[in-house]
């Protein structure tokens, strides 16, 4: 289902379902990141639902909280502050990581793959850019959230470039609107 035009980078709150038919496989990227086989299989064979809550916190900063649930029963939560400051955390899927997040401009991205396919509102108002660095497995991933027209419908899209040593993985994920 298409994402309503009222949902923008300024408020991405909602429930989304990963559309595996329209998305690239994440298996090689997850393996590079050291994600366990059982988790990779769960991602491969189950429905992944993502709930996003975007809000201004008491600290005056924009927060983007995300909860992913797969039908295999695996959950993962990520709490982002869109202030481009490094923050560390321990994540049950990726281990110890540090990351920074912001609303950025498509033109400022340094990889052509990350710049491709965004809707005009993302070009005008920005995209959400996150950089995550593993403190235990040696990888760095840049992920860009925004909206794109996919098969004639407005969808939430995430473009990810993951690097570990000489290995580079590029993945596009497409999410349908649920609520």
C-alpha positions, 0 to 999 in steps of 0.5 A: 500500500502507498504511503500517504503524502501526509507522511513526510521526513518531518514525521515518518511515524507509522507502521510499515511492512517490508516488501521483499518482492520489491526489495534487494536481498539483505543476506550478504549484508547481514552476513558481512555484519556478523548477524547470526545465521538463525536471524538471517533465516528469520529475516529471509522467511518471515514478514518484517513489520517496522513501527516508527515513532518520530517526535520532539523530545523534552531535550528539544531534539528530534527522535526517531524510535523504531521497533522491528518485529518478524513473524519468527518472533525476533524483535529489534529496537533502535532509538535515534536522535537526529542531531548528528552526534555519535552515540553508543549502544549495545544492540542484540543483533549487531552487538556494540555499535556507535551511530550518528543520525540527521536530516540531511540533503540528498546532494550532500550524500557521498555515494551515488547509490544513496542519491538515487530515486528519491521523491521531490519532497525528499530532494526539497526537505531532506532525507534521514541519514544514519551512519552506524559503526560496529565496535566489534565486527569492523563494519560501517553502514550508511543508511538513508531513509526517505520516500520513492515512487516504486511501481507507481506508488509512494513507498518508504525506501531505505538505501544502505551501503555497508563496508567492511575492509574491501567488501562493499554491499549496496541494498535497497529496501522497500516498505509498504504502508500499513497504518 
